[in-house]
Amino acid sequence: MLEVKKINKSFKNFQAVKDLSFTVNRGDIYGFLGPNGAGKSTTLRMILGLIYPDSGEILFDGQPLSRYDRRYLHHIGALIERPDFHENLSAWNNLKILARLSGLKNDEARIREVLEEVKLYDRRDSRVKSYSQGMKQRLGIAQALLHKPRLVILDEPSNGLDPQGQADMRELIRKISHEMQITIIISSHILSEIEQIANRMIIISHGEKIREGGVKELMQSDGVQLELSALDKTVLVTALQRLSFEPTFIDEKVRIRILETEIPALNKKLIEQGVELIEVRQLRTLEEYFLTITK
């Protein structure tokens, strides 16, 4: 659906994006990750035509994006950084204004649909200034969905939300993807959020691509850390050493590095050697992987 080819963007003497290329497939929930200042927001703004690359090319459905032909934006919705509405107007009236600016027909029926999707219809007549941060974020997603886009870009959609608000946001993003069949690009500092909902991702640093691919495949590419405990620690360690592992120790727990696909066979071999396992726990997280490769 979206293809970015070797784009570059500089601001005076600072190069924010360097030869960046990636592909977003139809149906993806595509995680867009990187440290602060990595070039994430700059890249998303280029996709939305808010700024333009110095060189390179961005294609949507195989067609190059042009500053002179912005019709492609009818197929893209976005929530960048934080939603910004007329605080003294109701949610309904805010969306009414946006619908008219977008030239939507049957706008009242569509406004009702999106407010129901984000669970704000019962508060449609309340002024936005009375909304919690989570409600404002959901209203921001409602406006992104208003014109029935095929691609939605969400930049930090869980910013400022409490744990319940983050869980509600994840559920909403899954619904947008699976039920509405909308492709999503999501940028977030909450790495556990990306780990739970994204199927593919890119990690950039200093404007350059570091990794791109399936979330699970990337996280397992150099093995996972496995933490084990047994009734007899000595028996466990001896068995692991016989199997050519080099265990390390944290308190009473024993840790090894292993490919995830090899864990079932390891369990079987340990039991065959008389190890009475109490716990086997995989420690590899997206946060660990992210910190490792971005240094």
C-alpha positions in Angstrom: 0.0 0.0 0.0 2.8 2.5 0.9 6.3 2.4 -0.3 9.0 4.8 0.8 12.1 4.8 -1.4 15.4 6.4 -0.2 13.9 9.7 1.1 16.1 12.4 2.6 15.2 15.5 4.5 17.4 18.2 6.0 16.7 21.3 8.0 19.6 23.7 7.4 22.7 21.8 8.4 20.9 19.0 10.2 19.9 15.8 8.2 16.8 14.4 9.9 16.2 11.5 7.5 18.8 9.7 5.5 18.1 7.3 2.6 15.1 5.9 4.4 13.2 3.1 2.7 10.4 0.8 4.0 7.2 -0.8 2.8 3.8 -1.0 4.5 1.6 -3.8 3.2 -2.2 -3.8 3.0 -3.6 -5.0 6.3 -0.5 -4.3 8.4 -0.4 -2.8 11.8 3.0 -1.4 11.2 5.1 -0.2 14.2 7.3 2.9 13.6 9.9 3.0 16.3 13.0 5.0 17.2 14.5 7.1 19.9 13.6 10.8 20.3 15.0 12.8 17.4 15.3 9.7 15.2 13.2 11.2 12.4 9.9 9.5 13.0 7.6 12.5 13.0 9.5 14.1 10.1 8.9 10.9 8.1 5.2 10.8 8.9 4.8 14.4 8.0 6.4 13.8 4.6 3.9 10.9 4.0 1.1 13.3 4.8 2.4 16.1 2.6 2.9 18.5 5.5 6.6 18.8 4.4 8.4 17.4 1.4 11.5 15.2 1.0 14.6 16.8 -0.5 15.1 13.6 -2.5 13.6 10.1 -2.8 10.1 9.0 -3.5 6.9 8.0 -1.6 4.3 5.9 -3.4 0.7 5.2 -2.3 -1.0 2.3 -4.1 1.9 2.4 -6.6 1.4 6.1 -7.4 4.1 8.7 -6.5 2.9 11.3 -4.1 3.0 14.8 -5.5 2.8 18.2 -3.8 0.7 19.3 -6.8 -1.9 16.5 -6.6 -3.1 15.8 -3.1 -6.1 13.6 -3.9 -4.3 10.7 -2.2 -4.9 12.3 1.1 -8.6 11.4 0.8 -7.5 7.8 1.5 -5.3 8.6 4.6 -6.4 9.6 8.1 -4.0 10.8 10.7 -3.6 11.7 14.4 -0.2 13.4 14.8 1.1 13.9 18.3 -2.1 15.0 20.0 -5.6 15.9 18.9 -6.5 19.6 18.7 -10.1 20.7 18.7 -12.3 23.7 19.5 -12.5 23.2 23.2 -15.7 25.1 23.7 -17.6 23.1 21.0 -19.1 19.7 21.4 -17.5 16.6 19.9 -20.4 16.5 17.4 -19.9 20.1 16.2 -16.1 19.6 15.9 -16.6 16.7 13.6 -19.4 18.6 11.8 -16.9 21.3 10.9 -14.3 18.8 9.8 -16.8 16.8 7.7 -17.8 20.0 5.8 -14.2 20.9 5.2 -13.7 17.4 3.8 -16.7 17.7 1.6 -18.5 14.7 3.0 -22.0 13.9 2.1 -24.5 12.4 4.6 -22.1 13.7 7.2 -24.5 13.3 10.2 -24.8 9.6 9.6 -21.0 9.2 9.3 -20.4 11.3 12.4 -22.7 9.1 14.4 -20.9 6.0 13.1 -17.4 7.1 14.1 -18.5 8.4 17.5 -20.1 5.0 18.2 -16.9 3.2 17.0 -14.8 5.1 19.5 -17.5 4.9 22.2 -18.2 8.6 22.5 -21.7 8.9 21.1 -23.2 9.2 24.5 -21.0 12.2 25.1 -21.5 13.8 21.7 -23.0 17.0 23.0 -20.4 17.6 25.7 -17.9 20.3 25.2 -14.5 18.9 24.4 -12.9 20.8 27.3 -14.8 18.5 29.6 -13.2 15.4 28.1 -10.5 13.4 29.7 -7.2 12.9 27.8 -8.3 9.4 26.8 -11.6 10.7 25.4 -9.7 13.4 23.4 -7.4 10.8 22.0 -10.4 8.7 20.9 -12.1 11.8 19.4 -8.8 12.3 17.5 -9.1 8.8 16.1 -12.8 9.5 15.2 -11.8 12.5 13.1 -9.1 10.3 11.4 -11.7 7.8 10.5 -14.3 10.3 9.4 -13.7 10.2 5.6 -13.4 6.3 5.5 -9.6 6.2 4.9 -7.7 3.0 3.8 -4.6 4.0 5.7 -4.5 5.6 9.2 -1.3 7.1 10.7 -1.3 7.3 14.5 1.6 9.2 16.2 1.7 8.4 19.9 -2.0 7.5 20.3 -1.6 6.4 23.9 0.4 9.5 24.9 -0.7 10.6 28.4 -3.1 7.7 29.0 -3.3 5.6 32.1 -3.0 1.8 31.9 -6.8 1.3 31.3 -6.7 4.0 28.7 -3.8 2.3 27.0 -5.7 -1.0 27.0 -8.8 0.6 25.5 -6.6 2.2 22.8 -5.1 -1.1 21.9 -8.5 -2.7 21.6 -9.7 0.2 19.4 -6.6 -0.1 17.1 -7.2 -3.8 16.7 -10.9 -3.1 15.8 -9.9 -0.6 13.2 -7.5 -3.1 11.7 -9.5 -6.3 11.8 -13.1 -5.2 11.5 -12.8 -2.0 9.4 -9.9 -3.5 7.3 -7.8 -0.4 7.6 -4.0 -0.4 7.4 -2.4 1.3 10.3 1.0 2.9 10.9 1.6 3.5 14.6 4.4 5.3 16.3 4.7 4.8 20.0 7.2 5.1 22.9 5.2 2.4 24.7 7.1 -0.6 23.3 4.9 -3.2 25.0 2.0 -1.7 23.0 3.7 -2.3 19.7 4.7 -5.8 20.8 1.1 -6.6 21.5 -0.6 -5.2 18.4 1.8 -4.8 15.5 2.6 -7.5 13.0 5.5 -5.7 11.3 7.8 -2.8 12.3 10.7 -0.6 11.4 13.2 0.8 13.9 15.1 3.9 12.9 17.9 5.8 14.5 19.5 9.1 13.5 17.2 9.1 10.5 18.4 5.8 9.2 16.7 2.4 9.1 18.2 -0.1 11.6 15.8 -3.0 11.2 12.5 -3.8 9.4 10.4 -6.9 9.3 8.0 -9.0 11.3 7.9 -8.2 15.0 8.2 -11.8 16.2 10.8 -12.7 13.6 13.0 -9.7 14.5 12.8 -10.3 18.2 13.8 -13.9 17.8 16.5 -13.4 15.2 19.4 -13.8 17.6 17.6 -16.0 20.2 15.7 -15.2 23.4 16.8 -15.2 27.0 15.3 -18.1 28.9 15.1 -18.1 32.7 14.7 -21.5 34.4 14.3 -22.7 38.0 14.3 -26.3 39.3 14.0 -28.2 42.6 17.7 -28.9 42.4 19.7 -26.1 40.8 22.9 -28.2 40.5 21.1 -30.9 38.6 19.7 -28.2 36.2 23.0 -26.6 35.6 24.8 -29.9 35.0 22.1 -30.9 32.5 22.3 -27.6 30.6 26.1 -27.9 30.4 25.8 -31.4 29.0 23.5 -29.9 26.3 26.3 -27.3 25.4 24.6 -24.3 27.1 26.6 -21.7 29.1 24.2 -20.7 31.9 24.4 -17.5 33.9 22.9 -17.0 37.3 20.5 -14.4 38.8 19.7 -15.4 42.5 18.3 -18.9 42.3 17.3 -18.6 38.6 19.4 -19.9 35.7 19.5 -18.1 32.4 20.5 -19.2 28.9 20.1 -17.9 25.4 18.2 -20.1 22.9 16.1 -19.9 19.8 12.4 -19.8 20.7 11.7 -22.8 18.4 14.2 -24.9 20.4 12.5 -24.4 23.7 10.0 -27.4 23.6 12.9 -29.8 22.7 15.0 -28.4 25.6 12.1 -29.0 28.0 11.9 -32.6 26.9 15.6 -33.2 27.2 15.8 -31.7 30.7 13.0 -33.9 31.9 14.6 -36.9 30.4 17.8 -36.1 32.4 15.8 -36.0 35.6 15.5 -32.2 36.0 12.4 -31.3 38.0 11.5 -27.9 36.5 9.5 -25.4 38.5 9.4 -22.5 36.0 10.5 -21.8 32.4 10.1 -18.1 31.5 11.0 -16.3 28.3 12.5 -12.8 29.0 13.0 -11.4 25.5 10.8 -8.3 25.1 10.6 -5.6 22.4 12.1 -3.1 24.9 15.2 -5.3 25.4 15.5 -5.8 21.6 15.0 -2.1 20.9 17.6 -1.0 23.5 20.1 -3.5 22.2 20.1 -2.5 18.6 19.8 1.3 19.2 22.6 1.1 21.8 
